[in-house]
Amino acid sequence: MAKTRVVVVDDSALVRSLLTEIINRQTDMTCVGAAADPLVAREMIRELNPDVITLDVEMPRMDGLEFLSRLMRLRPMPVVMVSTLTEQGAEVTLRALELGAVDFVAKPRIGVSSGLNELAGDIVDKIRVAACARVGRHGSAQATPAAPTTSAVAPAPLPRISTEKVICIGASTGGTEAIREVLVPMPADAPAIVITQHMPPGFTTSFAARLNTLCRISVAEARHGERILPGHAYIAPGGHHLRIDRSGSNYVAVVEDTEPVNRHKPSVEVLFRSAARVIGPNAIGVMLTGMGADGAQAMREMKDAGSHNFVQDEASCVVFGMPRMAIQAGAAHEILPLTQIAPALLARLASAPAGVRHRI
């Protein structure tokens, strides 16, 4: 089988050397070139025709975002960003995902050599996923969407909104843009939305803040013990699990620093299993693009407990892993293109009877 051909783009000679060595240690991939800046990289891509590129953000002559934007307009291809783990780095990384990057690796600011070697497994896994990802179909080179304004036509209020209804969303690779696609159309009186997106510490704060500027509902990182309320979306903090519990007649968020589940922390399995146990028929499940099987079995548990589940279809996924496994587990009621999930959710909520109240 042919090896995945990778070009590394980074202005640090040390990082180029480390990434080249990490890639070349794998039996299924090879680093065919390493460029110190985007202009050199452009010529390498033309000559070497790689399958994947890794791309730094801060570089001379042209920054990584500008290069990524041009690349996705002229020659869309899988890109894994290599970003510094800082607040500013998180903002830039989210912009890169909007422009079409498949995923990112958060490189350390200090101890680069040991840090990258510790991340070697994660780096090569993301390159493997990127090699089979769909690019240029979703999220590529989009302008940042404008925030809703009072002059915009807002969705009509939903009838018979129930405080017991809760929408639970799981996503991984490609999920940041998919989640945005689902949340932006939601009206201010939408039911509570609880989200697990595979993302490391330091990035979910910026992700939530970015969504909050775009949505009519309020979006924030979940905080341990807070009530889960309509008109709000709660995102699992990076490096922590998020599950739902009940306190009297209220749903509350439980944020836990416990062991990874399915190698993930946060894990969709944790969120969906709690929804099956605590919310049952008042839950609505949504499985979006992502690699692996995290959450598939728990989504089936949600279905068995009476929830209604939506799963993103293959053609609109960046990576059709988690949705495929959810479908194979028999967890899906509806399999839809990404652009149809929000309208289908709203239609379901508008036609569904009011939620079943828990008797305490």
Summary of the structure (lengths in Angstrom):
residues: 360
radius of gyration: 20.6
end to end distance: 59.5
largest distance: 67.9
contacts: 1334
relative contact order: 0.11
helix: 37%
strand: 22%
